[in-house]
């Protein structure tokens, strides 16, 4: 097969996702974590904040992984091999799509590399070809946590995809109101109401999968360059992408106090483990928390 060949048959992914989700729930492979949620508003954005109801399943799995790593002397990799019961589809000859075992959002997908690559490595033509093939099949938010500082929990390279809308409201995504005030200079744009360093660019939703990957890769590299992120081995950042736009946010730290933030935080959805963390978000404000874990404007080079 030619490198990067798309194997996913158009129009089949969403059906496969729903069927595999039902199967994985029945057989116990998919361990969804129940949550409750509240809206917390700051700076014109109604952030959706989920609070976990029960972390026991995930804690038990983590302890099991740590025991396996100790016994083997090697770090446990849940993607090599991945659980067959979580398999959704072959996307390309380089990527496979599986369900996120401990999902908080329904139909949360992981797009993983067949061979091991470091999560901190730069995204490639094959990465974007696979993500775009999935986005072409159903409307979603793709994202990438580049390294532990950006909220990544696994070293094996994986992009993620969640269906839109993200919230039970009339918005597709909580930060949607900010997207109407884009300030653009050629390809690179900014969202004036985001109080931290970032780079934003529009994408063409009509790009065909075979031609989209190179165009998206060019946009990605341009945004990295605009942010002065290392072109060979990038610093920590979060990437968010829909059919219509890409946003990259450099990171300075993973946590604000005890609260971990990944890419979904910059879409306007945060996750807390208990009521005490929820109170921190309400007291500080979610946008303030994002500002603290990103890179402040005054440090922008």
N, C-alpha and C positions, 0 to 999 in steps of 0.2 A: 504493500500500500504506500501511496505517496505520503510524505510527512504532513501531518496536520489534516488528513482527510476526514471530512465530516461523515460519521456513520449514522447519526440520528435522522430518522425519517421524519420529514416535516409534518406537523400536525398530530404527532403521536405522544409528545412528552407529557402534556397535562393529564391525559387519560392514564398514562403509565404511573404518574405521580399519585393520583387518587387511588388507583388499584393497589399499588404497592404499599401505600400508607395503611389501607384497610387490612391488608395481609399482615404487615409488620406489627400492627397493633394486636391483631388476633393471636399471633404466634409469640408475642412478648419481646420482639427485637426492638421495637420502637417504644421508648420510655418517655413519653411526653411529660413535661413538668408543668403542673397547673399553676396559674397565676391569677391574681386580681389586678385591676389597674385603676389609676386615677389620671386626670389631666392636671398638669401644673403649667401655668402660663407665665411667660416672661418674654419681653421684647417682641411682642406680636406673634409669638409661636405658642400654640397649645401642645406642649410636650406630653406624650403618652408615657407614663411611668408604670411599669409592671412590677408587682411585688410577688416574689416566689412563695408558693404555699408549702412546698415540700422539696427539700434538697437531698433527702435520704438516699434516693436511687443513685443520683450522680456521685454523692460522696462514697457510697459503697463501690461503685464502678471505679472511681479514682483509686481507692485503696487496693482494689484487685489489680489494677494496672501497675501500681507501685510495687506490689509483691512480685508480679511477673518480671518487672524490670530488674529487681534485686536478684531474683533467681537466675535470670539469663545473663545478667551483667550488661545488658543493652537496654536503651530506652524503648519502652513499649510504643509501637506505632499502630494505632487503630485502623489505619488505611492501607496497611501492607502486611497481610491482606485485609481487605475490608470485609465486613459481615455480608454474606451473600443475601441474607434476608432483608437487608437495607438497600440492595441494588435496585436502581430505577431504570437506567438506560446507558448504553454505550454512546457517548457523545462524539468521540473522534478516536483516532488510533493513539492519541496521547492522553485522553481524559475520559473519566467515568463519572456518572452522576449517581449519588446515593442520598438517602434520607439522613438528616441530622438526628442521631440517635436520641439525644436529650433536647428535643425541640421545645421551645417556648412559643414560637409562632407556628401555626399550622402550615404544613407543606414546605417546611424549611429544607432546602436542598444544599448539598455540598458537591462542588465540581472539583474532583481530585485528580492529580496527575497519576498516571499508571505507574511510573517510575518515581523513586524518591527525589524530590527537590526541596531545598530549604524554603520555609515560609517567608524568610526575609529576602529571597531572591527577586529580581525584577520580573515583572510580568512579560510574557512573550507573545508572539504572533499566535501560537497555538492556544495559549490561555484565552486570548480575546476571541479567537474563532469559536472556541467551545462555549464561552459565555454568551456570545451573540447568537449562536445557534439555539441556545435555550431561551433567550429573551425573544427571539423571533417566534417562538411557539406559544408563549403566554407573557402577559405584561407583568413585569416584576422589578425589584430592586436588587441589582447585583452588588456585591461588595467584597473587599479584600483588606484584611488586617495584616499589614506588613510587619511581622515580628511581635514579640511579647509586649513591648512598650505600647503597641497599637491595639492590644487586646487579644492577640492570637493565643489560643490554648494548645495548639498542636504544631509541631515542627514541620510535618509533611505538608507541602504546598497544597492549598485548597482555596478556591473562591467559593462564595456563598450566594444563594439566590432565594429571596422570599417573594411571594406573590403580592401584588398591589390590589386594593389599598392596604396600607399598614394600620389604619385606624378605623374604628366604627363611626366615621363621620363623612362629610361630603368632600374631604380632601384625600388625595391619593397618598400623600406623605405629609407629616406635620410641618416640615420647613417649606412647603409649597408656596405660602404667601411671600417668602423672601425671594423666590425665583423670578418674580415679576419685576424686580428692580435691578436686573443684571446690568453692570457697567462693563462694556466690552471694548477691548482694544485689539483689533485683528481677531485671532483665535482665542487669546487669553481673556478671561473675564473674571470679575469678582462680584460677590454679593455684599453690597455696602453694609447691610445690617448684621453680618457675621463679624463679631469682635475679635477675630483671630486670623492668623495667616492661612490663606487657602488659595486655590486656583480652580476656576470653573470654565467649562467649555460646552457649547451645544454639540449634539450629535444628530445625525440624520436618521430618523426611524425607518426610512425607506431603503437604507443600504441593504444590499443582498449579502447573505452570509459569506459568499466567496470573495467579495470585494471589501466587506466591512472590516475584517480583521486588521488589514494593513492601515486603513484610515484611522481606526481607533487606536492602534499602536502608535501612530504618528501623533495623535492628540495627547495620548498618555505621556510620551517622551517630551512633548512640548511643555506640558504642565509641570513635569518633574524639573525640567530645565528652568522654568520660570520661578520655581520654588527653591532653586539652588540645591536640590537633592542630588546626591551622587549618582552619576549616570551608570556606574559599574555595579555598585552595591548600595542600594538606596538606604537612606535613614528610615526610621520608623514613620509610618504615615497610614492614614485610612483612605481608601478609594471607594467611592460610591458611584454607581452607574445605572442609568435606566436606558431605554431606547432613545431618549431625547437629550441626555446630558451626562457629563462626568464631573465629579468633584473630588479634589485631593486635598487632604488636611494633614500637614506635618504634625507629629506628636512630640511632646516633651516628657510625658510620663503616662503610665497606664492608669493610675488611680487618682481620684480626688478623695482624700481621707481614705475610707475603706471601700469606696465605690469604684468598681472597674468599669471602664468605658471602652467600647469598640466602635466600629463604623456606624452601627445603627444609632448610636447616640447623636451623631452628626446629621442623621436623617430626622431626628426629633423624637426618638424612642429610647428610653433608658430602662435599665433593669436593676432592681435592688433585691437584697436577700432578706430584709426584715424591716420592721416598722421604724427602727432607729435610723436606718439609711434613708427611708422615705422622708423622715423629718429633716435630715440634712439637705435633701434636695429642695424641700419646701422653704427651708430657712435661707439657703444660699442662692437658690434659683438655678434651674437647669442650664441656662445659657452661661451663667457664671462658672459652673462646673466645667462645661466644654472649653471655655476660655482658659481655665487653669490647666487642663490636660493637653491643650493644643500649644501653639507657639504664639505669644502675644505680638500684637502689631508693632510695638516699638522695637522688637528684636528682628523684624523683617529686614533682610539684607537688601 
